[in-house]
Amino acid sequence: MLKPSIDSLMNKIDSKYTLVTVSSQRARQLRDFPDTASMTVKSTSPNFVGRSLEEIDQGILSYKKIEIEDEDETIS
């Protein structure tokens, strides 16, 4: 069984697509800037993606959805 479970992660983030996007961006950040790994309170995963998923599950890592206005609506 994988830890954290997909059910646990889906309680934190609303879609699987967003989950993949957020975790992959954080994994790249962990790879490129190892000093940011200190954010993880308790990590049992040896790889960056696993660590980012654990951060999401622990509530350390989240995201904010930004709404973009449609240009067609603003043109009169």
Phi and psi restraints in degrees (range 20) as a CNS / XPLOR table:
assign (resid 1 and name C) (resid 2 and name N)
       (resid 2 and name CA) (resid 2 and name C) 1.0 -84.5 20.0 2
assign (resid 2 and name N) (resid 2 and name CA)
       (resid 2 and name C) (resid 3 and name N) 1.0 142.2 20.0 2
assign (resid 2 and name C) (resid 3 and name N)
       (resid 3 and name CA) (resid 3 and name C) 1.0 -120.1 20.0 2
assign (resid 3 and name N) (resid 3 and name CA)
       (resid 3 and name C) (resid 4 and name N) 1.0 132.6 20.0 2
assign (resid 3 and name C) (resid 4 and name N)
       (resid 4 and name CA) (resid 4 and name C) 1.0 -74.5 20.0 2
assign (resid 4 and name N) (resid 4 and name CA)
       (resid 4 and name C) (resid 5 and name N) 1.0 155.7 20.0 2
assign (resid 4 and name C) (resid 5 and name N)
       (resid 5 and name CA) (resid 5 and name C) 1.0 -75.7 20.0 2
assign (resid 5 and name N) (resid 5 and name CA)
       (resid 5 and name C) (resid 6 and name N) 1.0 155.6 20.0 2
assign (resid 5 and name C) (resid 6 and name N)
       (resid 6 and name CA) (resid 6 and name C) 1.0 -63.2 20.0 2
assign (resid 6 and name N) (resid 6 and name CA)
       (resid 6 and name C) (resid 7 and name N) 1.0 -33.9 20.0 2
assign (resid 6 and name C) (resid 7 and name N)
       (resid 7 and name CA) (resid 7 and name C) 1.0 -63.6 20.0 2
assign (resid 7 and name N) (resid 7 and name CA)
       (resid 7 and name C) (resid 8 and name N) 1.0 -41.8 20.0 2
assign (resid 7 and name C) (resid 8 and name N)
       (resid 8 and name CA) (resid 8 and name C) 1.0 -64.5 20.0 2
assign (resid 8 and name N) (resid 8 and name CA)
       (resid 8 and name C) (resid 9 and name N) 1.0 -41.3 20.0 2
assign (resid 8 and name C) (resid 9 and name N)
       (resid 9 and name CA) (resid 9 and name C) 1.0 -69.4 20.0 2
assign (resid 9 and name N) (resid 9 and name CA)
       (resid 9 and name C) (resid 10 and name N) 1.0 -36.4 20.0 2
assign (resid 9 and name C) (resid 10 and name N)
       (resid 10 and name CA) (resid 10 and name C) 1.0 -68.7 20.0 2
assign (resid 10 and name N) (resid 10 and name CA)
       (resid 10 and name C) (resid 11 and name N) 1.0 -18.9 20.0 2
assign (resid 10 and name C) (resid 11 and name N)
       (resid 11 and name CA) (resid 11 and name C) 1.0 -73.0 20.0 2
assign (resid 11 and name N) (resid 11 and name CA)
       (resid 11 and name C) (resid 12 and name N) 1.0 -23.6 20.0 2
assign (resid 11 and name C) (resid 12 and name N)
       (resid 12 and name CA) (resid 12 and name C) 1.0 -93.0 20.0 2
assign (resid 12 and name N) (resid 12 and name CA)
       (resid 12 and name C) (resid 13 and name N) 1.0 -36.0 20.0 2
assign (resid 12 and name C) (resid 13 and name N)
       (resid 13 and name CA) (resid 13 and name C) 1.0 -127.0 20.0 2
assign (resid 13 and name N) (resid 13 and name CA)
       (resid 13 and name C) (resid 14 and name N) 1.0 139.0 20.0 2
assign (resid 13 and name C) (resid 14 and name N)
       (resid 14 and name CA) (resid 14 and name C) 1.0 -75.6 20.0 2
assign (resid 14 and name N) (resid 14 and name CA)
       (resid 14 and name C) (resid 15 and name N) 1.0 -20.3 20.0 2
assign (resid 14 and name C) (resid 15 and name N)
       (resid 15 and name CA) (resid 15 and name C) 1.0 -143.4 20.0 2
assign (resid 15 and name N) (resid 15 and name CA)
       (resid 15 and name C) (resid 16 and name N) 1.0 156.1 20.0 2
assign (resid 15 and name C) (resid 16 and name N)
       (resid 16 and name CA) (resid 16 and name C) 1.0 -67.0 20.0 2
assign (resid 16 and name N) (resid 16 and name CA)
       (resid 16 and name C) (resid 17 and name N) 1.0 -35.8 20.0 2
assign (resid 16 and name C) (resid 17 and name N)
       (resid 17 and name CA) (resid 17 and name C) 1.0 -61.4 20.0 2
assign (resid 17 and name N) (resid 17 and name CA)
       (resid 17 and name C) (resid 18 and name N) 1.0 -46.6 20.0 2
assign (resid 17 and name C) (resid 18 and name N)
       (resid 18 and name CA) (resid 18 and name C) 1.0 -64.1 20.0 2
assign (resid 18 and name N) (resid 18 and name CA)
       (resid 18 and name C) (resid 19 and name N) 1.0 -38.8 20.0 2
assign (resid 18 and name C) (resid 19 and name N)
       (resid 19 and name CA) (resid 19 and name C) 1.0 -59.6 20.0 2
assign (resid 19 and name N) (resid 19 and name CA)
       (resid 19 and name C) (resid 20 and name N) 1.0 -45.9 20.0 2
assign (resid 19 and name C) (resid 20 and name N)
       (resid 20 and name CA) (resid 20 and name C) 1.0 -64.3 20.0 2
assign (resid 20 and name N) (resid 20 and name CA)
       (resid 20 and name C) (resid 21 and name N) 1.0 -43.7 20.0 2
assign (resid 20 and name C) (resid 21 and name N)
       (resid 21 and name CA) (resid 21 and name C) 1.0 -63.8 20.0 2
assign (resid 21 and name N) (resid 21 and name CA)
       (resid 21 and name C) (resid 22 and name N) 1.0 -48.5 20.0 2
assign (resid 21 and name C) (resid 22 and name N)
       (resid 22 and name CA) (resid 22 and name C) 1.0 -65.1 20.0 2
assign (resid 22 and name N) (resid 22 and name CA)
       (resid 22 and name C) (resid 23 and name N) 1.0 -45.2 20.0 2
assign (resid 22 and name C) (resid 23 and name N)
       (resid 23 and name CA) (resid 23 and name C) 1.0 -68.5 20.0 2
assign (resid 23 and name N) (resid 23 and name CA)
       (resid 23 and name C) (resid 24 and name N) 1.0 -35.4 20.0 2
assign (resid 23 and name C) (resid 24 and name N)
       (resid 24 and name CA) (resid 24 and name C) 1.0 -71.0 20.0 2
assign (resid 24 and name N) (resid 24 and name CA)
       (resid 24 and name C) (resid 25 and name N) 1.0 -36.7 20.0 2
assign (resid 24 and name C) (resid 25 and name N)
       (resid 25 and name CA) (resid 25 and name C) 1.0 -64.8 20.0 2
assign (resid 25 and name N) (resid 25 and name CA)
       (resid 25 and name C) (resid 26 and name N) 1.0 -41.1 20.0 2
assign (resid 25 and name C) (resid 26 and name N)
       (resid 26 and name CA) (resid 26 and name C) 1.0 -68.9 20.0 2
assign (resid 26 and name N) (resid 26 and name CA)
       (resid 26 and name C) (resid 27 and name N) 1.0 -36.7 20.0 2
assign (resid 26 and name C) (resid 27 and name N)
       (resid 27 and name CA) (resid 27 and name C) 1.0 -62.7 20.0 2
assign (resid 27 and name N) (resid 27 and name CA)
       (resid 27 and name C) (resid 28 and name N) 1.0 -41.3 20.0 2
assign (resid 27 and name C) (resid 28 and name N)
       (resid 28 and name CA) (resid 28 and name C) 1.0 -63.4 20.0 2
assign (resid 28 and name N) (resid 28 and name CA)
       (resid 28 and name C) (resid 29 and name N) 1.0 -39.1 20.0 2
assign (resid 28 and name C) (resid 29 and name N)
       (resid 29 and name CA) (resid 29 and name C) 1.0 -64.4 20.0 2
assign (resid 29 and name N) (resid 29 and name CA)
       (resid 29 and name C) (resid 30 and name N) 1.0 -42.5 20.0 2
assign (resid 29 and name C) (resid 30 and name N)
       (resid 30 and name CA) (resid 30 and name C) 1.0 -63.3 20.0 2
assign (resid 30 and name N) (resid 30 and name CA)
       (resid 30 and name C) (resid 31 and name N) 1.0 -37.9 20.0 2
assign (resid 30 and name C) (resid 31 and name N)
       (resid 31 and name CA) (resid 31 and name C) 1.0 -68.6 20.0 2
assign (resid 31 and name N) (resid 31 and name CA)
       (resid 31 and name C) (resid 32 and name N) 1.0 -45.2 20.0 2
assign (resid 31 and name C) (resid 32 and name N)
       (resid 32 and name CA) (resid 32 and name C) 1.0 -80.5 20.0 2
assign (resid 32 and name N) (resid 32 and name CA)
       (resid 32 and name C) (resid 33 and name N) 1.0 -29.4 20.0 2
assign (resid 32 and name C) (resid 33 and name N)
       (resid 33 and name CA) (resid 33 and name C) 1.0 -130.4 20.0 2
assign (resid 33 and name N) (resid 33 and name CA)
       (resid 33 and name C) (resid 34 and name N) 1.0 81.1 20.0 2
assign (resid 33 and name C) (resid 34 and name N)
       (resid 34 and name CA) (resid 34 and name C) 1.0 -59.9 20.0 2
assign (resid 34 and name N) (resid 34 and name CA)
       (resid 34 and name C) (resid 35 and name N) 1.0 -21.0 20.0 2
assign (resid 34 and name C) (resid 35 and name N)
       (resid 35 and name CA) (resid 35 and name C) 1.0 -65.4 20.0 2
assign (resid 35 and name N) (resid 35 and name CA)
       (resid 35 and name C) (resid 36 and name N) 1.0 -23.2 20.0 2
assign (resid 35 and name C) (resid 36 and name N)
       (resid 36 and name CA) (resid 36 and name C) 1.0 -76.4 20.0 2
assign (resid 36 and name N) (resid 36 and name CA)
       (resid 36 and name C) (resid 37 and name N) 1.0 -7.2 20.0 2
assign (resid 36 and name C) (resid 37 and name N)
       (resid 37 and name CA) (resid 37 and name C) 1.0 -67.5 20.0 2
assign (resid 37 and name N) (resid 37 and name CA)
       (resid 37 and name C) (resid 38 and name N) 1.0 -15.2 20.0 2
assign (resid 37 and name C) (resid 38 and name N)
       (resid 38 and name CA) (resid 38 and name C) 1.0 -68.5 20.0 2
assign (resid 38 and name N) (resid 38 and name CA)
       (resid 38 and name C) (resid 39 and name N) 1.0 -12.3 20.0 2
assign (resid 38 and name C) (resid 39 and name N)
       (resid 39 and name CA) (resid 39 and name C) 1.0 -65.5 20.0 2
assign (resid 39 and name N) (resid 39 and name CA)
       (resid 39 and name C) (resid 40 and name N) 1.0 -30.5 20.0 2
assign (resid 39 and name C) (resid 40 and name N)
       (resid 40 and name CA) (resid 40 and name C) 1.0 -72.1 20.0 2
assign (resid 40 and name N) (resid 40 and name CA)
       (resid 40 and name C) (resid 41 and name N) 1.0 121.1 20.0 2
assign (resid 40 and name C) (resid 41 and name N)
       (resid 41 and name CA) (resid 41 and name C) 1.0 -70.4 20.0 2
assign (resid 41 and name N) (resid 41 and name CA)
       (resid 41 and name C) (resid 42 and name N) 1.0 -50.6 20.0 2
assign (resid 41 and name C) (resid 42 and name N)
       (resid 42 and name CA) (resid 42 and name C) 1.0 -144.1 20.0 2
assign (resid 42 and name N) (resid 42 and name CA)
       (resid 42 and name C) (resid 43 and name N) 1.0 108.6 20.0 2
assign (resid 42 and name C) (resid 43 and name N)
       (resid 43 and name CA) (resid 43 and name C) 1.0 -116.5 20.0 2
assign (resid 43 and name N) (resid 43 and name CA)
       (resid 43 and name C) (resid 44 and name N) 1.0 128.5 20.0 2
assign (resid 43 and name C) (resid 44 and name N)
       (resid 44 and name CA) (resid 44 and name C) 1.0 -106.4 20.0 2
assign (resid 44 and name N) (resid 44 and name CA)
       (resid 44 and name C) (resid 45 and name N) 1.0 -5.5 20.0 2
assign (resid 44 and name C) (resid 45 and name N)
       (resid 45 and name CA) (resid 45 and name C) 1.0 -90.0 20.0 2
assign (resid 45 and name N) (resid 45 and name CA)
       (resid 45 and name C) (resid 46 and name N) 1.0 137.8 20.0 2
assign (resid 45 and name C) (resid 46 and name N)
       (resid 46 and name CA) (resid 46 and name C) 1.0 -84.0 20.0 2
assign (resid 46 and name N) (resid 46 and name CA)
       (resid 46 and name C) (resid 47 and name N) 1.0 -11.6 20.0 2
assign (resid 46 and name C) (resid 47 and name N)
       (resid 47 and name CA) (resid 47 and name C) 1.0 -112.3 20.0 2
assign (resid 47 and name N) (resid 47 and name CA)
       (resid 47 and name C) (resid 48 and name N) 1.0 164.7 20.0 2
assign (resid 47 and name C) (resid 48 and name N)
       (resid 48 and name CA) (resid 48 and name C) 1.0 -68.6 20.0 2
assign (resid 48 and name N) (resid 48 and name CA)
       (resid 48 and name C) (resid 49 and name N) 1.0 -39.6 20.0 2
assign (resid 48 and name C) (resid 49 and name N)
       (resid 49 and name CA) (resid 49 and name C) 1.0 -64.4 20.0 2
assign (resid 49 and name N) (resid 49 and name CA)
       (resid 49 and name C) (resid 50 and name N) 1.0 -43.4 20.0 2
assign (resid 49 and name C) (resid 50 and name N)
       (resid 50 and name CA) (resid 50 and name C) 1.0 -60.6 20.0 2
assign (resid 50 and name N) (resid 50 and name CA)
       (resid 50 and name C) (resid 51 and name N) 1.0 -41.6 20.0 2
assign (resid 50 and name C) (resid 51 and name N)
       (resid 51 and name CA) (resid 51 and name C) 1.0 -63.6 20.0 2
assign (resid 51 and name N) (resid 51 and name CA)
       (resid 51 and name C) (resid 52 and name N) 1.0 -42.1 20.0 2
assign (resid 51 and name C) (resid 52 and name N)
       (resid 52 and name CA) (resid 52 and name C) 1.0 -65.8 20.0 2
assign (resid 52 and name N) (resid 52 and name CA)
       (resid 52 and name C) (resid 53 and name N) 1.0 -37.9 20.0 2
assign (resid 52 and name C) (resid 53 and name N)
       (resid 53 and name CA) (resid 53 and name C) 1.0 -65.5 20.0 2
assign (resid 53 and name N) (resid 53 and name CA)
       (resid 53 and name C) (resid 54 and name N) 1.0 -36.8 20.0 2
assign (resid 53 and name C) (resid 54 and name N)
       (resid 54 and name CA) (resid 54 and name C) 1.0 -66.0 20.0 2
assign (resid 54 and name N) (resid 54 and name CA)
       (resid 54 and name C) (resid 55 and name N) 1.0 -37.6 20.0 2
assign (resid 54 and name C) (resid 55 and name N)
       (resid 55 and name CA) (resid 55 and name C) 1.0 -63.8 20.0 2
assign (resid 55 and name N) (resid 55 and name CA)
       (resid 55 and name C) (resid 56 and name N) 1.0 -39.2 20.0 2
assign (resid 55 and name C) (resid 56 and name N)
       (resid 56 and name CA) (resid 56 and name C) 1.0 -63.7 20.0 2
assign (resid 56 and name N) (resid 56 and name CA)
       (resid 56 and name C) (resid 57 and name N) 1.0 -45.5 20.0 2
assign (resid 56 and name C) (resid 57 and name N)
       (resid 57 and name CA) (resid 57 and name C) 1.0 -64.1 20.0 2
assign (resid 57 and name N) (resid 57 and name CA)
       (resid 57 and name C) (resid 58 and name N) 1.0 -35.6 20.0 2
assign (resid 57 and name C) (resid 58 and name N)
       (resid 58 and name CA) (resid 58 and name C) 1.0 -79.8 20.0 2
assign (resid 58 and name N) (resid 58 and name CA)
       (resid 58 and name C) (resid 59 and name N) 1.0 -7.5 20.0 2
assign (resid 58 and name C) (resid 59 and name N)
       (resid 59 and name CA) (resid 59 and name C) 1.0 84.0 20.0 2
assign (resid 59 and name N) (resid 59 and name CA)
       (resid 59 and name C) (resid 60 and name N) 1.0 9.0 20.0 2
assign (resid 59 and name C) (resid 60 and name N)
       (resid 60 and name CA) (resid 60 and name C) 1.0 -78.1 20.0 2
assign (resid 60 and name N) (resid 60 and name CA)
       (resid 60 and name C) (resid 61 and name N) 1.0 -36.4 20.0 2
assign (resid 60 and name C) (resid 61 and name N)
       (resid 61 and name CA) (resid 61 and name C) 1.0 -110.9 20.0 2
assign (resid 61 and name N) (resid 61 and name CA)
       (resid 61 and name C) (resid 62 and name N) 1.0 128.9 20.0 2
assign (resid 61 and name C) (resid 62 and name N)
       (resid 62 and name CA) (resid 62 and name C) 1.0 -142.7 20.0 2
assign (resid 62 and name N) (resid 62 and name CA)
       (resid 62 and name C) (resid 63 and name N) 1.0 -173.3 20.0 2
assign (resid 62 and name C) (resid 63 and name N)
       (resid 63 and name CA) (resid 63 and name C) 1.0 -144.3 20.0 2
assign (resid 63 and name N) (resid 63 and name CA)
       (resid 63 and name C) (resid 64 and name N) 1.0 164.3 20.0 2
assign (resid 63 and name C) (resid 64 and name N)
       (resid 64 and name CA) (resid 64 and name C) 1.0 -126.2 20.0 2
assign (resid 64 and name N) (resid 64 and name CA)
       (resid 64 and name C) (resid 65 and name N) 1.0 125.8 20.0 2
assign (resid 64 and name C) (resid 65 and name N)
       (resid 65 and name CA) (resid 65 and name C) 1.0 -81.4 20.0 2
assign (resid 65 and name N) (resid 65 and name CA)
       (resid 65 and name C) (resid 66 and name N) 1.0 128.6 20.0 2
assign (resid 65 and name C) (resid 66 and name N)
       (resid 66 and name CA) (resid 66 and name C) 1.0 -108.7 20.0 2
assign (resid 66 and name N) (resid 66 and name CA)
       (resid 66 and name C) (resid 67 and name N) 1.0 126.3 20.0 2
assign (resid 66 and name C) (resid 67 and name N)
       (resid 67 and name CA) (resid 67 and name C) 1.0 -88.1 20.0 2
assign (resid 67 and name N) (resid 67 and name CA)
       (resid 67 and name C) (resid 68 and name N) 1.0 132.2 20.0 2
assign (resid 67 and name C) (resid 68 and name N)
       (resid 68 and name CA) (resid 68 and name C) 1.0 -110.3 20.0 2
assign (resid 68 and name N) (resid 68 and name CA)
       (resid 68 and name C) (resid 69 and name N) 1.0 130.4 20.0 2
assign (resid 68 and name C) (resid 69 and name N)
       (resid 69 and name CA) (resid 69 and name C) 1.0 -72.1 20.0 2
assign (resid 69 and name N) (resid 69 and name CA)
       (resid 69 and name C) (resid 70 and name N) 1.0 144.1 20.0 2
assign (resid 69 and name C) (resid 70 and name N)
       (resid 70 and name CA) (resid 70 and name C) 1.0 -77.1 20.0 2
assign (resid 70 and name N) (resid 70 and name CA)
       (resid 70 and name C) (resid 71 and name N) 1.0 127.3 20.0 2
assign (resid 70 and name C) (resid 71 and name N)
       (resid 71 and name CA) (resid 71 and name C) 1.0 -63.6 20.0 2
assign (resid 71 and name N) (resid 71 and name CA)
       (resid 71 and name C) (resid 72 and name N) 1.0 -31.9 20.0 2
assign (resid 71 and name C) (resid 72 and name N)
       (resid 72 and name CA) (resid 72 and name C) 1.0 -62.5 20.0 2
assign (resid 72 and name N) (resid 72 and name CA)
       (resid 72 and name C) (resid 73 and name N) 1.0 -31.4 20.0 2
assign (resid 72 and name C) (resid 73 and name N)
       (resid 73 and name CA) (resid 73 and name C) 1.0 -76.1 20.0 2
assign (resid 73 and name N) (resid 73 and name CA)
       (resid 73 and name C) (resid 74 and name N) 1.0 -26.2 20.0 2
assign (resid 73 and name C) (resid 74 and name N)
       (resid 74 and name CA) (resid 74 and name C) 1.0 -87.3 20.0 2
assign (resid 74 and name N) (resid 74 and name CA)
       (resid 74 and name C) (resid 75 and name N) 1.0 -14.4 20.0 2
assign (resid 74 and name C) (resid 75 and name N)
       (resid 75 and name CA) (resid 75 and name C) 1.0 -87.6 20.0 2
assign (resid 75 and name N) (resid 75 and name CA)
       (resid 75 and name C) (resid 76 and name N) 1.0 128.3 20.0 2
